[in-house]
C-alpha cells in the first residue's frame, strides 16, 4: 500500500473499498499462487487509476469526494490486453461507506499522513503502464498466470482462500502466503494470522459475498487452495522469476504444473 500511495500520490482514504480489495487480491495471487512478492511491473501491466467524482445537485456537474476517489481498474482496451489475469467481479454496493471511514494509528508514519485534501482531476500518471521495452520480462509470469486462470482461479476463490487461511493480504507479517506450510513453527504462523481458530465455511462464504458480485456458497470455500496447501497448483521453477532484484532472470524460467501430492515424484534434474 505504501508503494501505491506513493505512485498515485494519494492518502489511504482516497482508495475506494473495491480498490483495497483489488490490491488484496493481486497481492494474494502473487504470493499464494505465483509464489513471489507482489510484482510492480505486473501491477502496471494490469491496472490503471481512475478518478471518481460524486453527482451534484446540478445536472452534468460532478464534485470531488474526500474519500474513495481512486478506483483501480483492470485494463481491458484493445491496446492494453491484460490477457491472462483472473476474472474479477466485485460488488458495486458500498452504500454509506464514505460516511463511516476512519483512521487507525499510523505506526512509525509508514503511510502518508492524513491531510483531508480533495483530488479534483485525474493525474496523467494514473494511467501510465509498463514501459514497452520491459514487457518481455513479464512473459514467464503471464504464462503462469494464464495457466492459473485456465485451471479455474477467480477473484472469488482467491478471497475464499484468504479468509480460510485467516490472513490479511496487506498486513505486515514474517512469511509470504506460500511459505505458510507444514513445519513452520506455530508461533510464526500465529504472527501471520488474524485468529487462532478457522472460521466456519458459512462465515467465510458470507464475507466473500459481501465483496463480490453474485453469489457464493459454503461448499466452494477454499475451492482453489493457495500454495503450499494440499491440492494447490505448484508452479515450479528452477530459477527465480524476474523482479526488481537484479539477480532475477526471465530467460531461463520454465513452468511445470503438479499437484502438491505429486511433488515428491518431480525430478529437479528434468527441469
VEXLOMI-571276 format. One line per 4 residues: number of its first residue (from 1); their letters; for each residue z, x, y of C-alpha. Coordinates in steps of 0.05 Angstrom, whole numbers, plus 5000, padded with zeros to 4 digits. Layout:
BEGIN
NUM) A) Z/X/Y  ...
This chain:
BEGIN
1) XXXX) 5000/5000/5000  5014/5058/5048  4942/5082/5039  4914/5013/5051
5) XXXX) 4957/5003/5113  4931/5070/5140  4858/5057/5122  4854/4987/5152
9) XXXX) 4902/5003/5210  4948/4945/5194  5021/4929/5180  5047/4899/5116
13) XXXX) 5050/4828/5142  4976/4830/5160  4957/4826/5086  4944/4756/5062
17) XXXX) 4981/4733/4998  4916/4739/4959  4904/4808/4988  4970/4831/4958
21) XXXX) 4951/4800/4892  4883/4834/4894  4915/4902/4905  4966/4889/4849
25) XXXX) 4910/4871/4800  4869/4932/4820  4929/4979/4811  4943/4948/4743
29) XXXX) 4871/4954/4719  4872/5028/4738  4939/5044/4707  4947/4995/4650
33) XXXX) 4875/4992/4625  4837/5053/4650  4896/5099/4643  4894/5132/4712
37) XXXX) 4925/5127/4780  4894/5077/4828  4827/5107/4848  4809/5107/4922
41) XXXX) 4734/5115/4914  4734/5058/4864  4771/5015/4914  4720/5029/4969
45) XXXX) 4664/5013/4920  4693/4945/4902  4727/4916/4963  4718/4905/5038
49) XXXX) 4764/4876/5090  4751/4811/5126  4789/4781/5185  4820/4712/5181
53) XXXX) 4828/4672/5245  4860/4603/5244  4827/4540/5271  4849/4519/5341
57) XXXX) 4850/4452/5377  4783/4470/5409  4723/4456/5365  4688/4520/5345
61) XXXX) 4743/4565/5371  4790/4603/5324  4853/4640/5342  4884/4704/5315
65) XXXX) 4944/4697/5268  5004/4742/5267  5009/4744/5191  4957/4743/5134
69) XXXX) 4898/4761/5178  4870/4813/5129  4833/4787/5068  4808/4836/5016
73) XXXX) 4742/4811/4989  4704/4834/4928  4635/4857/4947  4582/4811/4919
77) XXXX) 4519/4823/4962  4455/4849/4931  4465/4916/4965  4538/4921/4944
81) XXXX) 4537/4906/4869  4609/4913/4842  4574/4901/4776  4628/4920/4727
85) XXXX) 4693/4892/4756  4732/4838/4721  4728/4765/4743  4778/4749/4798
89) XXXX) 4792/4677/4816  4854/4667/4858  4886/4604/4886  4869/4583/4958
93) XXXX) 4933/4542/4964  4986/4581/5001  5008/4525/5047  5067/4544/5091
97) XXXX) 5067/4617/5072  5056/4641/5143  5118/4606/5167  5163/4636/5114
101) XXXX) 5146/4710/5110  5199/4762/5126  5210/4837/5123  5258/4873/5077
105) XXXX) 5287/4942/5093  5234/4995/5103  5266/5052/5065  5250/5121/5094
109) XXXX) 5199/5089/5140  5146/5096/5086  5109/5035/5111  5084/5023/5183
113) XXXX) 5137/4996/5229  5132/4922/5248  5105/4911/5318  5081/4839/5314
117) XXXX) 5012/4857/5342  4954/4810/5334  4886/4832/5308  4832/4791/5343
121) XXXX) 4769/4827/5319  4749/4858/5254  4743/4933/5260  4677/4961/5233
125) XXXX) 4711/5007/5183  4740/4948/5145  4671/4941/5113  4659/5015/5100
129) XXXX) 4644/5032/5028  4638/5094/4987  4593/5150/5012  4527/5144/4974
133) XXXX) 4529/5217/4953  4595/5205/4917  4572/5144/4879  4551/5181/4815
137) XXXX) 4623/5205/4808  4644/5134/4793  4594/5122/4737  4642/5141/4680
141) XXXX) 4697/5096/4708  4648/5039/4720  4623/5044/4648  4694/5039/4623
145) XXXX) 4710/4981/4669  4646/4945/4647  4669/4951/4575  4736/4921/4592
149) XXXX) 4701/4862/4625  4655/4853/4565  4716/4853/4519  4743/4794/4560
153) XXXX) 4791/4823/4610  4801/4779/4672  4848/4778/4730  4886/4721/4698
157) XXXX) 4900/4763/4636  4919/4823/4679  4972/4782/4716  4997/4754/4650
161) XXXX) 5006/4825/4623  5042/4846/4687  5093/4790/4683  5101/4800/4608
165) XXXX) 5118/4874/4618  5164/4858/4677  5134/4910/4723  5117/4902/4797
169) XXXX) 5049/4935/4803  5061/4962/4873  5132/4987/4865  5152/5060/4863
173) XXXX) 5171/5079/4792  5176/5140/4747  5120/5120/4699  5050/5092/4703
177) XXXX) 5040/5029/4664  5001/5064/4609  5059/5113/4600  5110/5058/4583
181) XXXX) 5104/5065/4508  5147/5078/4446  5191/5139/4451  5205/5132/4526
185) XXXX) 5280/5132/4539  5307/5063/4553  5338/5086/4619  5269/5107/4644
189) XXXX) 5238/5041/4623  5294/5004/4658  5277/5041/4722  5206/5013/4717
193) XXXX) 5224/4941/4702  5249/4885/4744  5294/4856/4689  5322/4877/4622
197) XXXX) 5301/4813/4587  5229/4790/4576  5213/4722/4609  5193/4664/4565
201) XXXX) 5119/4652/4556  5125/4585/4594  5155/4622/4654  5100/4675/4653
205) XXXX) 5047/4621/4649  5078/4584/4709  5078/4648/4750  5005/4662/4733
209) XXXX) 4984/4590/4750  5016/4598/4819  4969/4656/4834  4902/4637/4803
213) XXXX) 4850/4583/4809  4851/4540/4747  4900/4530/4690  4934/4579/4645
217) XXXX) 4972/4564/4580  5032/4599/4550  4995/4615/4485  4949/4661/4525
221) XXXX) 5007/4703/4553  4993/4777/4540  4926/4759/4510  4898/4826/4532
225) XXXX) 4955/4877/4526  4959/4938/4570  4959/5008/4543  4995/5034/4502
229) XXXX) 5017/4967/4472  4993/4947/4403  4923/4916/4403  4907/4945/4471
233) XXXX) 4839/4976/4483  4843/5051/4490  4790/5087/4530  4797/5156/4501
237) XXXX) 4771/5216/4540  4776/5289/4521  4772/5307/4595  4804/5276/4657
241) XXXX) 4767/5223/4697  4742/5245/4765  4791/5231/4821  4818/5262/4884
245) XXXX) 4843/5321/4843  4792/5377/4845  4805/5392/4771  4774/5325/4752
249) XXXX) 4701/5323/4730  4656/5265/4715  4603/5305/4678  4639/5310/4612
253) XXXX) 4672/5242/4607  4658/5203/4543  4683/5134/4526  4708/5114/4458
257) XXXX) 4740/5047/4444  4791/5040/4390  4849/4995/4375  4916/5027/4381
261) XXXX) 4927/5012/4308  4867/5056/4291  4882/5113/4338  4910/5156/4283
265) XXXX) 4842/5157/4250  4806/5184/4311  4789/5258/4302  4793/5293/4370
269) XXX) 4743/5344/4346  4690/5289/4343  4695/5279/4418
